[in-house]
Amino acid sequence: MKSKKVFFGMAVCALILVCMTAGCVDTATDMSNTLVYAGEGVDSINPIFDTHGELTNVVFSGLMTYDANNQPIVDLAESYTYDDKNMTYTFKLKKGVTWHDGEPFTADDVVFTYNTMLTDAAVSSSVRSDYEDIATVTAPDDYTVVITMDKYNAAMLDYFALGILPKHLLEGKDIATDSFNQNPIGTGKYKLSDWDTAGGMIILERNTDYYGNVPNIERVIYKTVGVESTKATMLMTGEADLAWLNSNYAKQFRGKSGYTNYDFQTADYRGAAMDFRTDFWKKNGDSVGVLNYAIDKDAIVNSVLDGRGIVAFSPMQLNSYGGDTAADIYSYNLTKFAEEMEKLGWVKGSDGIYERNGQKFHFTIQTRDYEEERVDIANLMSQMLETAGVDMEVVLVTKFDWNSGYNGFLAGYATEYDPDMMYAQFTTNGSSNTMKYSNAEVDEILTQARHEANPSVRKQLYGEFEQVFAETPGVLLTAYLEGNYVGIDGLSGLNTDKLLGHHAVGVMWNIENWTLSK
């Protein structure tokens, strides 16, 4: 064990020993095969609600999962068939799979999970729109699930990666508030050992009864860390073995002895998402797109991201179905900006800020104060817009508040899997459309694309979406981020070929192949 690890190891061991009565494992004698991950804040671990959580992906399993190319492959399902005529998927389940509490996994768990998603009025999930084309979910026997579609949905195999919930623990309960969310029982590679909310520590033990390849790493200690600088410090002091850092913190470790930088491509973009529920954008929604001319996005990439990213022009730009250059219609051009503002009826006031119909071009964007990269992006955008005559006020908050009347937030989203992920976010009634963006043409295109079987036609449709969205955007896009991870040299097995999602989630997709030596 390296000396820099000793202090933290002793501290963790002491904590674990104290909590042994709560079911923790005594690891006081050996931390050499325990991965300490400096992660983000976690309130619950439930696949219906936590749609892009690293822990959710290792605690729970779905009928399907994703390979290194983000393509769906079988997981809890042994095999599947699709009857095109009857629009029916038939899944044959793996036998001998058990929940972390030892109870057998059966088809009834699958039926329970999907029916809860589809019919439980108490469930408000951001991914509910992904499943609206399902008609029925039934179980002819313990190891067969039949899912009949009301309409063909090209993305359904992707959506069958939804983690399955245990019927025997949740039937008849309010899953939104049940203590299960802090005491999850899944069928995945790792199982919960202890959750110390006061200490910000979630301890997972490898599932030795896992139906697939049992992980090499015995234990994962997930430290819930909000402040980005803290994660970097934890790596420096030996208090963490792996962390996702913003580009400038990751830079500190490049070439540094004892550490390895892992640079992933992500589909994760940043931009100001406008809240169309607010009066300002109800009146001035026609003026979102023009703001692109006043933002020097290259400067944001080169300064805030230290060049570790690319300029964004589409919310699905890095998806295999996206990146239509016909949607790249804006450039940094203050002269063009002024011309377009004049066409829209905006006139500069005596204070240099544009006005229209007696209203200043002033709007508020909430930004979480502990996310330095987002704060820096928001502040730089604000400075650029002020130079052009627009007042974008950056409001720092501890937690996003959707009901306080802010005109938007500094957003991040990703479309790393099927492009139908755009449907829930940007159709008028989409389950993750928190900002209530609405465009009839976008609704029509995204609806047609999800029901289209021909990949070439789908690609054409998504190109049309990108072009329409560029003309009438809901997000003032700035940049796509790299996923910059830093790990200690003793950690190996991370696969940087995979395109990661929002907040670079997905790094643990092959954790069973990782090894650790410290």
VOGU-3710 file (C-alpha; in Angstrom, 3 decimals, decimal comma):
1> mkskkvffgm> 0,000/0,000/0,000  1,374/3,372/-0,973  2,034/5,692/1,937  -0,188/8,417/0,532  -3,158/6,058/0,956  -2,618/5,129/4,591  -4,317/8,064/6,310  -7,464/7,822/4,238  -7,537/4,053/4,475  -7,406/4,250/8,268
11> avcalilvcm> -10,167/6,845/8,323  -12,419/4,813/6,065  -11,719/1,628/7,989  -12,578/3,351/11,257  -15,872/4,528/9,834  -16,677/1,114/8,413  -15,893/-0,574/11,710  -18,161/1,841/13,543  -21,039/1,047/11,181  -20,610/-2,725/11,257
21> tagcvdtatd> -23,841/-3,058/13,196  -25,626/-1,528/10,192  -24,387/-4,292/7,945  -21,028/-2,921/6,841  -18,177/-5,261/6,019  -15,048/-5,199/8,174  -12,330/-3,968/5,823  -9,930/-2,752/8,487  -7,197/-5,136/7,408  -7,182/-4,515/3,656
31> msntlvyage> -8,060/-1,563/1,448  -5,861/-2,635/-1,448  -8,786/-3,805/-3,569  -11,229/-1,031/-2,677  -11,867/1,672/-5,269  -12,551/5,083/-3,766  -14,483/7,148/-6,297  -15,020/10,883/-5,840  -18,474/11,222/-7,335  -21,340/13,682/-7,204
41> gvdsinpifd> -24,211/14,174/-4,811  -26,707/11,313/-4,686  -30,144/11,436/-3,047  -31,488/8,089/-4,196  -30,598/5,058/-6,280  -33,605/4,006/-8,342  -33,516/3,478/-12,128  -36,936/4,996/-12,703  -35,885/8,309/-11,181  -32,093/8,336/-11,498
51> thgeltnvvf> -31,747/8,178/-15,238  -28,068/9,057/-15,548  -26,518/7,858/-12,330  -23,272/5,912/-12,236  -24,386/3,914/-9,190  -27,768/3,034/-10,642  -26,021/1,367/-13,561  -23,974/-0,986/-11,362  -26,623/-1,782/-8,733  -29,470/-2,536/-11,161
61> sglmtydann> -29,745/-4,493/-14,412  -32,163/-4,251/-17,315  -33,451/-6,625/-19,927  -30,841/-5,013/-22,154  -27,620/-3,108/-21,569  -25,125/-1,272/-23,817  -21,879/-2,369/-25,376  -18,770/-0,252/-25,987  -20,430/1,267/-29,072  -23,565/2,229/-27,101
71> qpivdlaesy> -25,591/-0,405/-28,922  -28,186/-2,442/-26,970  -27,289/-6,049/-26,093  -28,994/-8,617/-23,862  -28,465/-8,477/-20,106  -31,139/-10,023/-17,860  -32,624/-11,333/-21,086  -31,034/-14,490/-22,435  -32,501/-13,723/-25,857  -35,347/-11,866/-27,536
81> tyddknmtyt> -37,419/-11,948/-30,694  -39,560/-9,316/-32,367  -42,754/-10,109/-34,264  -43,121/-7,249/-36,710  -46,677/-8,183/-37,691  -47,949/-8,116/-34,107  -45,412/-5,532/-32,893  -44,459/-7,836/-30,027  -41,155/-8,378/-28,233  -40,687/-11,719/-26,505
91> fklkkgvtwh> -37,859/-11,902/-23,976  -36,487/-15,155/-22,591  -34,926/-14,407/-19,217  -31,754/-15,785/-17,684  -32,471/-18,443/-15,086  -30,845/-18,553/-11,682  -30,556/-14,759/-11,289  -31,160/-13,555/-7,731  -31,758/-10,196/-6,145  -29,127/-8,897/-3,752
101> dgepftaddv> -31,287/-10,155/-0,855  -31,233/-13,692/-2,262  -34,798/-13,745/-3,637  -35,200/-15,135/-7,173  -35,578/-12,744/-10,087  -38,558/-13,613/-12,324  -40,661/-12,213/-15,128  -43,096/-10,813/-12,547  -40,424/-8,267/-11,568  -40,205/-7,074/-15,161
111> vftyntmltd> -43,982/-6,771/-15,472  -44,145/-4,904/-12,160  -41,424/-2,432/-13,186  -42,937/-1,545/-16,550  -46,508/-1,379/-15,290  -45,347/0,901/-12,482  -43,689/3,153/-15,044  -46,754/3,146/-17,293  -49,685/3,276/-14,901  -48,667/4,510/-11,436
121> aavsssvrsd> -49,954/8,078/-11,212  -47,583/8,766/-8,321  -44,552/8,147/-10,522  -43,255/11,296/-12,174  -40,298/10,086/-14,204  -38,367/12,095/-16,756  -38,190/9,010/-18,985  -41,893/8,130/-19,007  -42,278/9,405/-22,581  -39,799/6,743/-23,689
131> yediatvtap> -42,365/4,040/-22,897  -45,600/5,600/-24,105  -45,795/3,330/-27,170  -46,056/0,181/-25,036  -49,540/-1,358/-24,966  -49,131/-4,314/-22,604  -46,471/-6,152/-20,605  -47,255/-9,729/-19,616  -45,504/-12,821/-18,258  -46,697/-16,168/-19,699
141> ddytvvitmd> -44,304/-17,916/-17,287  -41,542/-17,121/-14,800  -38,893/-16,694/-17,485  -40,788/-15,146/-20,392  -41,865/-11,535/-20,838  -44,056/-10,387/-23,727  -44,189/-6,671/-24,502  -46,723/-5,619/-27,092  -46,393/-2,236/-28,718  -49,221/0,092/-29,603
151> kynaamldyf> -46,925/1,655/-32,215  -43,528/0,719/-33,555  -40,758/2,581/-31,738  -37,276/2,437/-33,262  -35,603/3,107/-29,906  -37,329/0,452/-27,793  -34,373/-1,912/-27,507  -32,417/0,977/-25,985  -35,211/1,720/-23,546  -35,373/-1,896/-22,431
161> algilpkhll> -32,085/-1,139/-20,644  -34,234/0,332/-17,846  -33,171/-1,188/-14,522  -35,674/-3,717/-13,169  -37,145/-3,242/-9,694  -37,979/-6,020/-7,166  -41,715/-6,627/-6,955  -41,438/-8,395/-3,606  -40,043/-5,232/-1,981  -42,042/-2,492/-3,697
171> egkdiatdsf> -45,472/-3,827/-4,601  -48,182/-1,645/-3,042  -45,736/1,044/-1,951  -45,137/4,625/-3,082  -41,841/4,084/-4,853  -41,192/7,817/-5,055  -40,900/8,128/-1,276  -40,112/4,614/-0,073  -36,902/4,011/1,887  -35,943/1,535/-0,834
181> nqnpigtgky> -34,473/4,497/-2,729  -31,768/4,793/-0,059  -31,576/1,021/0,488  -31,672/-0,302/-3,069  -31,782/-4,007/-3,871  -30,908/-4,844/-7,459  -29,473/-7,678/-9,513  -26,381/-5,788/-10,673  -22,625/-6,154/-10,357  -22,451/-4,398/-6,983
191> klsdwdtagg> -24,767/-4,311/-3,974  -25,212/-1,699/-1,287  -23,371/-2,364/1,952  -23,861/0,955/3,733  -24,971/4,525/3,036  -23,534/7,060/5,438  -25,444/10,224/4,515  -23,716/12,337/7,190  -20,277/11,319/5,975  -21,190/11,463/2,300
201> miilerntdy> -20,158/7,882/1,692  -21,883/5,033/-0,170  -20,225/1,632/0,165  -20,838/-1,069/-2,433  -19,640/-4,669/-2,263  -19,200/-6,774/-5,368  -22,061/-9,188/-5,994  -20,382/-12,594/-5,813  -23,644/-14,154/-7,046  -23,755/-11,931/-10,141
211> ygnvpnierv> -24,983/-13,804/-13,213  -22,258/-12,318/-15,417  -18,553/-11,776/-14,851  -18,031/-11,007/-11,170  -15,976/-7,800/-10,786  -12,295/-8,002/-9,845  -12,569/-5,002/-7,535  -14,097/-6,117/-4,257  -15,506/-2,840/-3,051  -16,428/0,634/-4,291
221> iyktvgvest> -16,569/3,516/-1,856  -18,456/6,319/-3,550  -17,783/9,672/-1,912  -20,526/12,224/-2,609  -18,593/15,376/-3,459  -20,248/18,450/-4,924  -17,353/20,904/-5,144  -15,083/20,245/-8,126  -11,922/21,498/-6,450  -12,487/19,062/-3,586
231> katmlmtgea> -12,411/16,087/-5,931  -9,044/17,227/-7,305  -7,709/17,695/-3,788  -8,871/14,211/-2,809  -6,881/12,742/-5,674  -3,818/14,765/-4,692  -3,943/13,673/-1,049  -4,702/10,027/-1,760  -8,296/10,250/-0,531  -9,649/9,115/-3,905
241> dlawlnsnya> -8,551/6,719/-6,629  -10,729/7,982/-9,480  -12,690/11,141/-10,271  -14,297/13,006/-13,156  -12,772/16,499/-13,164  -13,334/19,588/-15,235  -10,666/20,145/-17,853  -8,640/22,670/-15,875  -8,387/20,457/-12,794  -7,605/17,425/-14,949
251> kqfrgksgyt> -4,767/19,426/-16,496  -3,001/19,497/-13,126  -2,478/15,726/-13,330  -1,226/15,454/-16,903  2,260/13,979/-16,774  2,172/13,818/-12,997  3,792/10,728/-11,518  1,345/8,285/-9,964  -1,672/9,308/-12,027  -3,266/8,513/-15,385
261> nydfqtadyr> -5,561/10,820/-17,361  -8,451/9,185/-19,199  -9,995/11,445/-21,839  -13,383/10,281/-23,097  -15,518/11,825/-25,779  -18,948/12,665/-24,408  -22,273/13,717/-25,862  -22,555/16,186/-22,968  -23,214/19,800/-23,956  -23,542/23,021/-21,996
271> gaamdfrtdf> -25,822/25,906/-22,792  -28,427/28,274/-21,381  -31,788/26,473/-21,480  -34,602/29,003/-21,586  -37,687/28,543/-19,423  -40,629/29,177/-21,745  -43,045/29,151/-18,817  -41,774/32,597/-17,830  -43,287/35,814/-19,138  -40,052/37,063/-20,653
281> wkkngdsvgv> -39,663/34,134/-23,045  -43,392/33,917/-23,706  -43,037/37,416/-25,165  -39,513/37,151/-26,570  -39,017/33,527/-27,566  -38,358/34,668/-31,136  -35,096/36,219/-29,957  -33,242/33,210/-28,545  -31,512/32,172/-31,756  -30,051/35,588/-32,543
291> lnyaidkdai> -28,066/35,491/-29,283  -25,764/32,930/-30,919  -24,178/35,714/-32,973  -23,074/37,439/-29,752  -21,366/34,397/-28,175  -17,747/33,626/-29,028  -18,015/29,870/-28,473  -14,438/29,181/-29,527  -13,285/31,446/-26,709  -15,385/29,446/-24,228
301> vnsvldgrgi> -13,874/26,152/-25,423  -10,323/27,509/-25,340  -10,553/29,264/-21,983  -13,102/27,569/-19,739  -12,531/24,105/-21,208  -8,817/24,544/-21,887  -9,478/23,349/-25,445  -10,956/20,070/-24,178  -14,202/20,266/-26,104  -15,819/21,480/-29,303
311> vafspmqlns> -18,219/24,270/-30,259  -21,870/23,169/-30,109  -24,496/23,908/-32,759  -26,958/21,044/-32,182  -28,270/19,179/-29,101  -27,536/15,851/-30,854  -24,417/16,889/-32,713  -22,231/13,966/-31,601  -24,909/11,320/-32,068  -24,414/8,986/-35,033
321> yggdtaadiy> -27,695/10,307/-36,441  -26,775/13,942/-35,830  -24,202/16,530/-36,785  -25,973/17,923/-39,870  -23,756/20,861/-40,833  -26,771/22,561/-42,416  -27,821/23,287/-38,846  -24,560/25,119/-38,137  -26,020/28,485/-39,103  -24,477/30,884/-36,579
331> synltkfaee> -21,048/32,408/-36,185  -19,661/34,938/-33,756  -20,517/38,183/-35,549  -21,564/41,275/-33,599  -22,409/43,184/-36,775  -24,781/40,410/-37,854  -26,188/40,314/-34,334  -27,037/44,031/-34,428  -28,662/43,650/-37,866  -30,827/40,730/-36,735
341> meklgwvkgs> -31,802/42,509/-33,517  -32,985/45,487/-35,552  -35,108/43,190/-37,724  -36,707/41,810/-34,559  -37,590/45,299/-33,386  -35,012/45,666/-30,610  -33,490/49,112/-30,059  -30,603/49,967/-27,726  -31,525/52,122/-24,762  -29,412/54,898/-23,256
351> dgiyerngqk> -27,714/52,323/-21,010  -26,628/50,251/-23,996  -29,148/47,436/-23,334  -31,662/46,563/-26,016  -35,367/47,278/-25,449  -38,556/46,222/-27,193  -42,140/47,116/-26,380  -40,986/48,901/-23,245  -39,089/45,870/-21,940  -35,361/45,531/-21,395
361> fhftiqtrdy> -33,591/42,505/-22,857  -32,850/41,188/-19,377  -33,200/37,564/-18,301  -31,945/35,411/-15,426  -30,073/32,116/-15,689  -29,674/30,029/-12,526  -26,386/28,180/-12,147  -25,313/25,805/-9,395  -22,624/27,555/-7,395  -20,417/24,496/-6,820
371> eeervdianl> -20,023/23,626/-10,511  -17,107/25,852/-11,435  -17,145/24,982/-15,129  -20,832/25,935/-15,463  -20,339/29,120/-13,449  -17,394/30,113/-15,634  -19,330/29,396/-18,828  -22,350/31,355/-17,592  -20,251/34,348/-16,518  -18,366/34,453/-19,817
381> msqmletagv> -21,630/34,226/-21,764  -23,005/37,058/-19,640  -19,970/39,255/-20,356  -20,194/38,609/-24,100  -23,913/39,328/-24,217  -23,500/42,512/-22,180  -20,927/43,730/-24,694  -23,531/43,158/-27,410  -26,324/44,882/-25,479  -28,123/42,024/-23,687
391> dmevvlvtkf> -28,333/41,637/-19,906  -28,077/37,961/-18,933  -28,025/37,882/-15,146  -26,282/34,847/-13,639  -27,944/33,760/-10,385  -25,942/31,315/-8,277  -28,022/28,672/-6,497  -27,191/25,618/-4,410  -29,864/23,541/-6,141  -31,871/24,175/-9,293
401> dwnsgyngfl> -35,304/25,558/-8,454  -37,827/25,190/-11,268  -40,549/27,194/-9,508  -38,816/30,450/-8,554  -39,360/32,251/-11,831  -35,820/32,237/-13,200  -35,808/32,584/-16,992  -33,638/29,505/-17,480  -30,625/27,573/-16,226  -27,113/26,701/-17,322
411> agyateydpd> -27,958/23,281/-18,671  -26,216/20,088/-19,579  -27,718/17,226/-21,545  -26,503/14,345/-23,663  -27,842/12,115/-26,444  -25,350/9,289/-26,312  -27,751/6,473/-27,247  -30,631/6,408/-29,729  -31,486/9,930/-30,956  -35,063/9,412/-29,766
421> mmyaqfttng> -33,709/10,675/-26,437  -34,594/14,079/-27,906  -38,306/13,183/-27,896  -38,824/13,359/-24,121  -36,821/16,573/-23,890  -38,086/18,667/-26,782  -41,621/17,558/-27,729  -44,297/19,786/-26,233  -45,528/17,237/-23,695  -42,265/15,347/-23,257
431> ssntmkysna> -41,664/13,947/-19,772  -38,256/15,644/-19,411  -39,243/18,921/-21,085  -38,819/20,931/-17,881  -38,460/24,239/-19,733  -41,663/23,701/-21,777  -40,079/24,273/-25,146  -42,773/23,889/-27,796  -42,542/23,818/-31,579  -45,183/22,048/-33,677
441> evdeiltqar> -42,701/21,229/-36,430  -40,263/19,708/-33,928  -43,108/17,650/-32,442  -44,008/16,308/-35,875  -40,428/15,459/-36,874  -39,471/13,740/-33,619  -42,719/11,770/-33,548  -42,236/10,606/-37,126  -38,585/9,711/-36,475  -39,331/7,483/-33,474
451> heanpsvrkq> -41,878/5,505/-35,501  -39,674/5,144/-38,590  -37,905/1,807/-39,123  -35,575/2,831/-41,957  -32,268/4,157/-40,503  -31,570/6,318/-43,565  -34,960/7,996/-43,316  -34,461/8,505/-39,579  -31,111/10,195/-40,171  -32,740/12,531/-42,677
461> lygefeqvfa> -35,500/13,353/-40,200  -33,054/14,093/-37,397  -31,144/16,367/-39,744  -34,402/18,242/-40,311  -34,890/18,440/-36,541  -31,421/19,920/-36,098  -32,126/22,574/-38,730  -35,527/23,525/-37,308  -34,162/23,621/-33,767  -31,292/25,852/-34,880
471> etpgvlltay> -33,787/28,367/-36,292  -35,993/28,272/-33,183  -33,793/26,969/-30,346  -34,759/26,300/-26,771  -31,132/26,261/-25,654  -28,367/28,769/-26,332  -25,745/26,101/-26,984  -22,069/26,744/-26,290  -19,859/23,648/-26,198  -19,491/19,897/-25,873
481> legnyvgidg> -17,180/18,727/-23,092  -14,614/15,995/-23,033  -14,992/13,560/-20,151  -11,723/14,056/-18,287  -11,146/11,371/-15,666  -8,079/11,013/-13,490  -7,128/7,769/-11,754  -4,208/6,447/-9,790  -1,690/4,393/-11,747  -2,738/1,176/-10,030
491> lsglntdkll> -6,171/1,341/-11,647  -6,568/-0,195/-15,103  -9,243/-1,410/-17,488  -11,084/1,831/-18,274  -12,221/1,870/-21,911  -11,999/5,349/-23,436  -13,567/4,231/-26,730  -17,050/4,595/-25,268  -19,051/7,795/-25,833  -20,174/8,920/-22,374
501> ghhavgvmwn> -23,314/10,752/-21,341  -24,288/13,717/-19,191  -21,655/14,469/-16,524  -19,505/11,850/-18,268  -21,698/9,084/-16,829  -21,054/5,595/-18,172  -17,400/5,192/-17,232  -18,244/2,134/-15,087  -19,981/0,267/-17,908  -17,210/-2,395/-17,885
511> ienwtlsk> -16,143/-2,138/-14,238  -16,117/-5,922/-13,962  -12,961/-5,829/-16,117  -11,162/-3,224/-14,032  -8,266/-4,154/-11,760  -6,781/-2,212/-8,875  -3,411/-2,357/-7,190  -2,396/0,069/-4,465
//
